[in-house]
Amino acid sequence: MADAVTTSKASKSRLNCWIKRLRQPLLLAAAGAFSVLGFAPWSWWPTALLSMAVLAFCLHDSTPKQAFRQGYAFGLGLFAVGIAWVHISIDQFGGLPLPVSLTLMLLLAAYLSLYPALACWLSRKFPCGNPYLQILLFAACWVLGEFARGYLLTGFPWLALGYSQLDGLLSAWFPLSGVAGVSLVTTIVAGALALTVAQRQWPAAALALCTLGGSFSLSFIQFISPNGDPVDVALVQGNIEQSLRWQPDQEWPTMLKYLDLTRPHYEADLIIWPEAAVPAVEPMAQEYLDNLNYVATHNDTTVVSGIVDYNFDTRQFYNTLIVLGKQQKPLYEYRYHSANRYQKHHLLPIGEFVPFGELLRPIAPLFNLPMSSFSRGDYTQANLVANGYTIAPAICYEIAFPEQLRRSVNEQTDFLLTVSNDAWFGDSIGPQQHMEIARARAKELGRPLLRATNTGVTAAVDAYGEEIARLPMFSADVLRLPIQRMTGVTPFSQLGHWPVWLVIMLTFALVALVQLKDRKAAD
């Protein structure tokens, strides 16, 4: 009897021990999931800030090993909830059962969680006695993790912390230092709040409040100004069901639908069609394109359309944007292989190219989706010229890479343009997050942004990152509105993320000096 009681007590003790050990990881996973409310479609910016403060609070006095687990738990909550929409394309179009698609989505979330885990580990690997320098180190490590996540294995910069502040007090940092700079400042504020609670450091509270207030004051600094008269723009949303887009018998119905939607808007200065709006490879659609080119020219307008180009000589596919219609110079007039075109550089893994394709394609239909063997265009390409206006383009996923788009923008650029097809992800939060990322590019670079998609979100954004208007999701319609061009350049358009890199390098240099000083004092 006594042995049974002892065994029962031991079991309860072990259970209590496990509960205590799991309490903090579960709290941090919940905090990571809660931070998703800071991103579109909710955009409750304080939630992401407070969630980061919870993580920073838990990191106080943690060992590097503990910090890794804490960062991983936070990241798992963030990505498991924030990118849950990824499974929709795998389930509905990848030919895999729902349990398998959910498993693959969770595996992706598990991989992405390594970056915040490593950032937290690094911030505790080099502790320093100054709590304010520790805050700066945590912020530098976090942003370093976001940089790595946006670069390694082709990059997945989704849900960078800075995007959660697009509608908040810290948004004024976008034209100054880009999304990475906003992530840096947000993490500093979160760390200051955590220090206030953990150590009753009231100067830290003052630091947080002053940073928020000072950031709001920055919004009154203007780097750009209106340039000329507004431009009449028409954005066309075809709403073609994804399962029908590449069916041979739907080719002409789709092309005729875009012509029908466009016909009442030929008086517009610019007409924008979505990514791969013409569902035929460019060399095989010359009769259709020549007719559209003639009609647009006759009506003194220009059509920019997505199309797939297949080069029969090199046997390569390119996800392409072409310009048809009226041009100010013969050099820019449409013809097959004319220079006035854009070929997508940053391809989407699985969707547009398959790593180790020879091994993976036989495994499942997921790795053999239509049009999943594209080649890359150049990293930096000339602006498109359409009816005398200059346009810096990005196709779909590319809009999430600010440095690439920044390389294409100059003082003569009139518009940013992104075309996409988010029908892969249905009525989920994915397209809303995609739209939020596009808004950030407009605010960073100080240029209005035009966004045309197959099913939504089709919208126009002004040069300050504010959405002007959008079409309802899953509707076949045209968004027609005047767009004001701007002149001037933002600091980010000139310097990119170099100021952020400078802060990171100086932070690590300061930490190294402090540790060297402490080591000498100990000796």
C-alpha positions as CSV (number, residue, x, y, z in Angstrom):
1,M,0.0,0.0,0.0
2,A,2.8,2.4,1.0
3,D,4.6,1.6,-2.3
4,A,1.4,2.5,-4.3
5,V,1.1,5.8,-2.5
6,T,4.7,6.6,-3.1
7,T,4.4,5.7,-6.8
8,S,1.3,7.9,-7.1
9,K,3.1,10.8,-5.5
10,A,6.0,10.3,-7.8
11,S,3.7,10.3,-10.8
12,K,2.0,13.5,-9.7
13,S,5.4,15.1,-9.1
14,R,6.6,14.2,-12.6
15,L,3.3,15.5,-14.1
16,N,3.6,18.8,-12.2
17,C,7.2,19.0,-13.4
18,W,6.1,18.5,-17.0
19,I,3.3,21.1,-16.6
20,K,5.8,23.6,-15.3
21,R,8.2,22.9,-18.1
22,L,5.5,23.2,-20.7
23,R,3.9,26.3,-19.2
24,Q,6.3,28.8,-20.7
25,P,6.6,27.2,-24.2
26,L,2.8,27.2,-24.4
27,L,2.6,30.8,-23.3
28,L,5.2,31.8,-25.9
29,A,3.4,29.8,-28.7
30,A,0.2,31.6,-27.7
31,A,2.0,34.9,-27.8
32,G,3.3,34.1,-31.3
33,A,-0.1,33.1,-32.5
34,F,-1.6,36.3,-30.9
35,S,0.9,38.4,-32.8
36,V,-0.7,37.4,-36.1
37,L,-3.5,39.8,-35.2
38,G,-1.0,42.6,-35.9
39,F,-0.9,41.6,-39.6
40,A,-3.6,41.9,-42.3
41,P,-6.5,41.5,-42.4
42,W,-6.8,42.7,-38.8
43,S,-3.8,45.0,-38.5
44,W,-4.1,45.5,-34.8
45,W,-0.5,46.7,-34.5
46,P,-0.3,46.8,-30.6
47,T,-0.8,43.0,-30.5
48,A,2.5,42.2,-32.3
49,L,4.3,44.7,-30.2
50,L,3.0,43.3,-26.9
51,S,3.6,39.7,-28.1
52,M,7.3,40.6,-28.8
53,A,7.4,42.2,-25.3
54,V,6.3,38.8,-23.8
55,L,9.1,37.0,-25.7
56,A,11.6,39.6,-24.5
57,F,10.4,39.3,-20.9
58,C,10.8,35.5,-21.0
59,L,14.4,35.9,-22.4
60,H,15.6,37.7,-19.3
61,D,18.2,35.6,-17.5
62,S,17.7,32.7,-19.9
63,T,20.6,30.5,-21.0
64,P,21.3,30.3,-24.7
65,K,19.7,26.8,-24.8
66,Q,16.6,28.0,-23.0
67,A,16.4,31.1,-25.3
68,F,16.5,28.8,-28.4
69,R,13.5,26.8,-27.1
70,Q,11.7,30.0,-26.2
71,G,12.3,31.6,-29.6
72,Y,11.2,28.3,-31.3
73,A,8.0,28.1,-29.4
74,F,7.2,31.7,-30.3
75,G,8.0,31.2,-33.9
76,L,5.9,28.0,-34.1
77,G,2.8,29.9,-32.8
78,L,3.5,32.7,-35.2
79,F,4.0,30.6,-38.4
80,A,1.6,27.8,-37.7
81,V,-1.3,30.3,-37.5
82,G,0.1,33.1,-39.8
83,I,0.8,30.9,-42.8
84,A,-1.9,28.2,-42.3
85,W,-3.3,29.3,-45.7
86,V,-0.4,27.6,-47.5
87,H,-2.1,24.2,-47.1
88,I,-5.0,25.3,-49.3
89,S,-2.9,25.2,-52.5
90,I,-1.4,21.9,-51.5
91,D,-4.8,20.4,-50.7
92,Q,-6.8,21.7,-53.5
93,F,-4.3,21.9,-56.4
94,G,-1.4,19.7,-55.2
95,G,-3.4,16.4,-55.3
96,L,-2.6,15.5,-51.7
97,P,-5.1,14.6,-48.9
98,L,-5.9,17.3,-46.3
99,P,-3.9,15.6,-43.5
100,V,-0.8,15.5,-45.7
101,S,-1.2,19.1,-46.8
102,L,-1.6,20.2,-43.1
103,T,1.5,18.2,-42.2
104,L,3.5,19.8,-44.9
105,M,2.3,23.3,-43.8
106,L,3.4,22.5,-40.2
107,L,6.7,21.3,-41.4
108,L,7.2,24.6,-43.2
109,A,6.2,26.4,-40.0
110,A,8.7,24.2,-38.0
111,Y,11.5,25.2,-40.4
112,L,10.7,28.9,-40.3
113,S,10.6,28.8,-36.5
114,L,14.3,28.0,-36.5
115,Y,15.1,31.7,-37.4
116,P,13.5,33.3,-34.4
117,A,15.0,30.5,-32.3
118,L,18.5,31.2,-33.6
119,A,17.9,34.9,-33.1
120,C,17.0,34.4,-29.4
121,W,19.9,32.0,-28.9
122,L,22.3,34.5,-30.4
123,S,21.0,37.3,-28.2
124,R,21.7,35.3,-25.1
125,K,24.9,33.8,-26.3
126,F,26.7,37.1,-25.8
127,P,25.1,38.6,-22.7
128,C,26.3,42.0,-21.4
129,G,25.8,43.7,-18.1
130,N,24.0,46.8,-19.6
131,P,20.3,46.0,-19.9
132,Y,19.8,48.7,-22.6
133,L,22.6,47.3,-24.7
134,Q,21.0,43.9,-24.2
135,I,17.7,45.3,-25.7
136,L,19.6,46.6,-28.7
137,L,21.4,43.2,-29.1
138,F,18.0,41.4,-29.0
139,A,16.7,43.7,-31.7
140,A,19.8,43.3,-33.9
141,C,19.6,39.5,-33.6
142,W,15.9,39.5,-34.4
143,V,16.4,41.5,-37.6
144,L,19.4,39.4,-38.5
145,G,17.2,36.4,-38.3
146,E,14.6,38.1,-40.6
147,F,17.3,38.9,-43.1
148,A,18.4,35.3,-43.1
149,R,14.9,34.0,-43.5
150,G,14.4,36.3,-46.5
151,Y,17.6,35.1,-48.2
152,L,18.3,31.4,-47.4
153,L,16.8,28.7,-49.6
154,T,15.4,31.4,-52.0
155,G,13.9,33.2,-49.0
156,F,10.5,33.4,-47.3
157,P,10.3,36.9,-45.8
158,W,6.6,36.6,-45.0
159,L,5.3,38.0,-41.6
160,A,8.4,40.1,-41.0
161,L,7.6,42.0,-37.8
162,G,7.8,45.4,-39.4
163,Y,4.7,44.7,-41.5
164,S,2.6,44.6,-38.4
165,Q,3.3,48.3,-37.8
166,L,2.2,49.6,-41.2
167,D,-0.9,51.2,-39.7
168,G,0.7,52.0,-36.3
169,L,2.8,54.7,-34.7
170,L,6.1,53.2,-36.0
171,S,5.1,53.3,-39.7
172,A,7.0,56.5,-40.3
173,W,10.2,54.4,-40.3
174,F,9.2,52.7,-43.6
175,P,10.5,55.5,-45.9
176,L,13.5,55.9,-43.7
177,S,14.8,52.4,-43.2
178,G,12.4,50.0,-44.9
179,V,10.6,47.1,-43.2
180,A,13.7,45.8,-41.5
181,G,14.2,49.2,-39.8
182,V,10.6,49.0,-38.6
183,S,11.3,45.5,-37.2
184,L,14.4,46.9,-35.4
185,V,12.5,49.8,-33.8
186,T,9.5,47.6,-32.9
187,T,11.8,45.1,-31.2
188,I,13.6,47.8,-29.3
189,V,10.2,49.2,-28.0
190,A,9.1,45.7,-27.0
191,G,12.4,45.0,-25.2
192,A,12.0,48.3,-23.3
193,L,8.5,47.4,-22.2
194,A,9.8,44.0,-21.1
195,L,12.6,45.5,-19.1
196,T,10.2,47.9,-17.4
197,V,8.1,45.0,-16.1
198,A,11.1,42.6,-15.4
199,Q,13.4,45.0,-13.5
200,R,11.2,48.0,-12.8
201,Q,13.4,50.1,-15.0
202,W,11.3,53.1,-15.4
203,P,13.7,54.8,-17.8
204,A,13.0,51.9,-20.1
205,A,9.3,52.9,-20.1
206,A,10.3,56.4,-20.9
207,L,12.5,55.0,-23.8
208,A,9.5,53.1,-25.2
209,L,7.1,56.1,-25.0
210,C,9.7,58.5,-26.4
211,T,10.3,56.1,-29.3
212,L,6.6,55.8,-30.1
213,G,6.1,59.5,-29.8
214,G,9.2,60.4,-31.8
215,S,8.2,57.9,-34.5
216,F,4.8,59.6,-34.8
217,S,6.6,63.0,-35.2
218,L,8.6,61.6,-38.1
219,S,5.4,61.1,-40.1
220,F,5.3,64.9,-40.6
221,I,8.6,64.8,-42.6
222,Q,7.8,64.7,-46.3
223,F,10.3,63.3,-48.9
224,I,8.0,63.4,-51.9
225,S,5.6,65.8,-53.5
226,P,2.9,65.6,-56.3
227,N,4.1,65.5,-59.9
228,G,1.8,66.6,-62.7
229,D,-1.8,65.7,-63.3
230,P,-3.4,62.4,-62.1
231,V,-3.2,59.4,-64.4
232,D,-6.4,57.6,-65.4
233,V,-5.8,53.9,-64.6
234,A,-8.0,50.8,-65.0
235,L,-7.1,47.6,-63.1
236,V,-8.8,44.5,-64.5
237,Q,-9.7,41.5,-62.4
238,G,-10.9,38.5,-64.5
239,N,-11.8,36.2,-61.6
240,I,-10.9,33.0,-63.6
241,E,-11.3,29.9,-61.5
242,Q,-7.8,28.4,-60.8
243,S,-8.7,24.9,-61.9
244,L,-9.7,26.3,-65.4
245,R,-6.9,28.7,-66.0
246,W,-4.7,26.3,-68.0
247,Q,-7.4,24.1,-69.6
248,P,-7.1,24.2,-73.4
249,D,-10.8,24.6,-73.9
250,Q,-10.8,27.7,-71.6
251,E,-8.1,29.6,-73.4
252,W,-10.3,31.6,-75.8
253,P,-13.1,32.2,-73.3
254,T,-10.6,33.6,-70.8
255,M,-9.0,35.9,-73.4
256,L,-12.4,37.1,-74.7
257,K,-13.5,37.8,-71.1
258,Y,-10.5,40.1,-70.6
259,L,-11.4,41.9,-73.8
260,D,-15.0,42.3,-72.8
261,L,-14.0,43.7,-69.3
262,T,-11.6,46.1,-70.9
263,R,-13.7,47.4,-73.8
264,P,-15.6,50.1,-71.8
265,H,-12.3,51.5,-70.4
266,Y,-10.2,52.2,-73.5
267,E,-10.3,55.9,-72.6
268,A,-8.0,55.2,-69.6
269,D,-4.3,56.2,-69.9
270,L,-3.2,52.8,-68.5
271,I,-4.9,49.4,-68.4
272,I,-3.4,46.7,-66.2
273,W,-4.2,43.0,-66.6
274,P,-3.1,40.4,-63.9
275,E,-0.3,37.9,-63.9
276,A,-0.6,35.4,-66.9
277,A,-3.9,37.0,-67.8
278,V,-3.4,35.7,-71.3
279,P,-3.5,31.9,-70.8
280,A,-1.4,31.1,-73.9
281,V,2.3,31.2,-74.4
282,E,3.3,34.4,-76.1
283,P,4.7,33.0,-79.4
284,M,1.4,31.1,-80.0
285,A,-0.9,34.1,-79.1
286,Q,0.5,36.6,-81.6
287,E,-2.7,37.1,-83.6
288,Y,-4.6,37.9,-80.4
289,L,-1.8,40.2,-79.1
290,D,-1.4,42.0,-82.4
291,N,-5.2,42.7,-82.4
292,L,-5.1,44.0,-78.8
293,N,-2.0,46.1,-79.7
294,Y,-3.9,47.6,-82.6
295,V,-7.1,48.4,-80.7
296,A,-5.2,49.9,-77.7
297,T,-3.1,52.1,-80.0
298,H,-6.2,53.2,-81.9
299,N,-7.7,54.3,-78.6
300,D,-4.6,56.1,-77.4
301,T,-4.1,53.8,-74.4
302,T,-1.7,51.1,-73.3
303,V,-2.3,47.6,-71.9
304,V,0.2,46.0,-69.5
305,S,-0.5,42.3,-69.3
306,G,1.0,39.2,-67.7
307,I,1.8,36.3,-70.1
308,V,4.0,33.2,-70.2
309,D,6.8,33.4,-72.8
310,Y,8.3,30.2,-74.2
311,N,11.5,30.6,-76.1
312,F,11.5,27.7,-78.6
313,D,15.3,28.2,-79.2
314,T,16.4,27.8,-75.6
315,R,13.3,25.8,-74.5
316,Q,12.8,28.1,-71.5
317,F,9.6,29.5,-69.9
318,Y,9.5,33.0,-68.5
319,N,6.8,34.6,-66.4
320,T,6.5,37.8,-68.3
321,L,4.9,41.3,-68.4
322,I,4.4,42.9,-71.8
323,V,3.3,46.3,-72.9
324,L,0.8,46.7,-75.8
325,G,-0.7,49.8,-77.4
326,K,0.3,53.5,-77.7
327,Q,3.9,54.4,-77.1
328,Q,5.8,57.7,-77.3
329,K,8.8,56.2,-79.0
330,P,9.0,53.4,-81.7
331,L,11.6,51.7,-79.5
332,Y,8.9,50.7,-77.0
333,E,6.3,49.5,-79.4
334,Y,5.2,45.9,-79.0
335,R,6.7,43.0,-80.9
336,Y,7.7,39.6,-79.9
337,H,10.9,39.7,-77.9
338,S,10.9,43.5,-77.8
339,A,13.0,45.0,-75.0
340,N,10.0,46.7,-73.3
341,R,9.1,43.7,-71.2
342,Y,9.8,42.3,-67.7
343,Q,10.7,38.7,-66.9
344,K,10.2,37.5,-63.3
345,H,13.4,36.9,-61.4
346,H,12.4,35.6,-57.9
347,L,10.5,32.4,-58.6
348,L,8.2,30.7,-56.2
349,P,9.5,27.2,-55.0
350,I,7.3,24.3,-56.1
351,G,4.9,26.7,-57.9
352,E,7.3,28.0,-60.5
353,F,10.4,25.8,-60.1
354,V,11.0,22.5,-58.3
355,P,14.3,22.0,-56.5
356,F,15.6,18.5,-57.3
357,G,12.7,18.2,-59.8
358,E,13.9,14.9,-61.3
359,L,13.6,13.3,-57.8
360,L,10.5,15.0,-56.6
361,R,8.2,15.3,-59.6
362,P,7.4,11.5,-59.7
363,I,6.4,11.5,-56.0
364,A,3.2,13.5,-56.1
365,P,1.2,15.9,-58.4
366,L,2.2,18.7,-55.9
367,F,5.6,18.7,-57.6
368,N,4.2,18.7,-61.1
369,L,1.8,21.7,-61.1
370,P,1.1,23.4,-64.5
371,M,3.8,26.0,-65.4
372,S,6.3,24.9,-62.7
373,S,9.4,25.0,-64.8
374,F,10.2,28.7,-65.2
375,S,13.6,30.3,-65.8
376,R,14.7,33.5,-64.1
377,G,14.9,36.9,-65.6
378,D,17.7,39.3,-64.5
379,Y,17.8,40.6,-61.0
380,T,17.7,44.2,-62.1
381,Q,15.7,45.2,-65.2
382,A,14.8,48.4,-66.9
383,N,11.5,50.1,-66.0
384,L,8.6,49.3,-68.3
385,V,7.5,52.3,-70.5
386,A,3.7,52.5,-71.0
387,N,2.1,55.4,-72.8
388,G,5.0,57.6,-71.7
389,Y,4.8,56.5,-68.0
390,T,7.6,54.6,-66.4
391,I,6.7,51.6,-64.2
392,A,8.8,49.5,-61.8
393,P,7.3,46.0,-61.9
394,A,7.2,43.0,-59.6
395,I,5.4,39.8,-60.3
396,C,3.5,38.1,-57.4
397,Y,5.9,36.8,-54.8
398,E,8.6,39.3,-55.8
399,I,6.8,42.2,-54.0
400,A,8.0,40.6,-50.7
401,F,11.6,41.4,-51.5
402,P,12.1,45.1,-51.0
403,E,15.8,45.3,-52.1
404,Q,15.0,43.8,-55.5
405,L,12.2,46.3,-56.3
406,R,14.3,49.2,-54.9
407,R,17.0,48.5,-57.4
408,S,14.5,49.1,-60.2
409,V,13.2,52.4,-58.8
410,N,14.7,55.8,-59.8
411,E,13.6,59.4,-59.8
412,Q,11.9,59.0,-63.2
413,T,9.7,56.0,-62.0
414,D,6.1,57.0,-62.0
415,F,4.4,53.9,-60.6
416,L,5.1,50.6,-58.8
417,L,3.3,47.7,-60.4
418,T,2.6,44.3,-59.0
419,V,0.5,41.6,-60.7
420,S,-0.5,38.4,-59.1
421,N,-2.8,35.4,-59.0
422,D,-3.7,34.5,-55.4
423,A,-6.5,32.2,-56.4
424,W,-4.2,29.4,-55.1
425,F,-5.1,30.4,-51.6
426,G,-8.8,30.9,-51.8
427,D,-10.7,33.1,-49.3
428,S,-7.9,33.1,-46.7
429,I,-5.8,35.6,-45.0
430,G,-2.9,34.9,-47.4
431,P,-4.0,37.4,-50.1
432,Q,-4.7,40.0,-47.4
433,Q,-1.1,39.6,-46.1
434,H,0.2,39.8,-49.7
435,M,-1.7,43.1,-50.2
436,E,-0.2,44.5,-46.9
437,I,3.3,43.7,-48.1
438,A,2.6,45.6,-51.4
439,R,1.4,48.6,-49.4
440,A,4.7,48.6,-47.5
441,R,6.7,48.8,-50.8
442,A,4.7,52.0,-51.8
443,K,5.5,53.6,-48.4
444,E,9.1,52.7,-48.5
445,L,9.8,53.9,-52.0
446,G,7.5,56.9,-52.1
447,R,5.6,55.9,-55.3
448,P,2.0,54.9,-55.9
449,L,1.4,51.2,-56.4
450,L,-1.0,49.5,-58.8
451,R,-2.0,45.9,-58.1
452,A,-3.9,43.8,-60.5
453,T,-4.8,40.2,-59.6
454,N,-6.9,37.4,-61.0
455,T,-9.3,37.0,-58.0
456,G,-8.1,39.7,-55.6
457,V,-6.9,41.7,-53.9
458,T,-6.9,44.2,-56.9
459,A,-6.3,47.7,-55.5
460,A,-4.5,51.0,-55.8
461,V,-2.2,52.4,-53.1
462,D,-0.9,56.0,-52.8
463,A,2.7,56.9,-52.3
464,Y,2.2,57.0,-48.5
465,G,1.1,53.4,-48.3
466,E,-2.6,54.2,-47.9
467,E,-5.0,52.0,-49.9
468,I,-7.1,54.2,-52.2
469,A,-9.6,51.7,-53.4
470,R,-10.0,47.9,-54.0
471,L,-12.3,45.5,-55.8
472,P,-14.3,42.9,-54.0
473,M,-12.6,39.5,-53.9
474,F,-13.8,36.9,-56.4
475,S,-15.6,39.4,-58.7
476,A,-15.0,40.0,-62.4
477,D,-14.7,43.8,-62.5
478,V,-12.5,46.8,-63.3
479,L,-11.2,49.3,-60.8
480,R,-11.0,52.7,-62.6
481,L,-9.6,55.7,-60.8
482,P,-7.1,58.6,-61.1
483,I,-3.7,58.1,-59.5
484,Q,-1.4,61.0,-58.6
485,R,2.2,60.6,-59.6
486,M,5.0,61.8,-57.2
487,T,8.5,63.2,-57.4
488,G,11.3,63.0,-54.9
489,V,13.1,60.1,-53.3
490,T,12.9,58.5,-49.9
491,P,16.0,57.7,-47.8
492,F,15.2,54.0,-48.2
493,S,15.1,54.3,-52.0
494,Q,18.6,55.7,-51.9
495,L,20.3,53.7,-49.1
496,G,18.2,50.5,-48.8
497,H,18.7,48.5,-45.6
498,W,22.4,49.7,-45.2
499,P,21.5,51.9,-42.1
500,V,20.0,48.8,-40.5
501,W,23.1,46.7,-41.3
502,L,25.2,49.5,-39.8
503,V,23.2,49.4,-36.5
504,I,23.6,45.6,-36.4
505,M,27.3,45.8,-36.9
506,L,27.8,48.6,-34.4
507,T,25.7,46.6,-31.8
508,F,27.9,43.5,-32.1
509,A,31.0,45.7,-31.9
510,L,29.7,47.4,-28.7
511,V,28.9,44.0,-27.2
512,A,32.3,42.7,-28.1
513,L,34.0,45.7,-26.5
514,V,31.9,45.3,-23.3
515,Q,32.7,41.6,-23.0
516,L,36.4,42.3,-23.6
517,K,36.4,45.0,-20.9
518,D,34.6,42.6,-18.4
519,R,37.1,39.9,-19.2
520,K,40.1,42.2,-18.6
521,A,38.5,43.4,-15.3
522,A,38.0,39.7,-14.2
523,D,41.7,38.9,-15.0
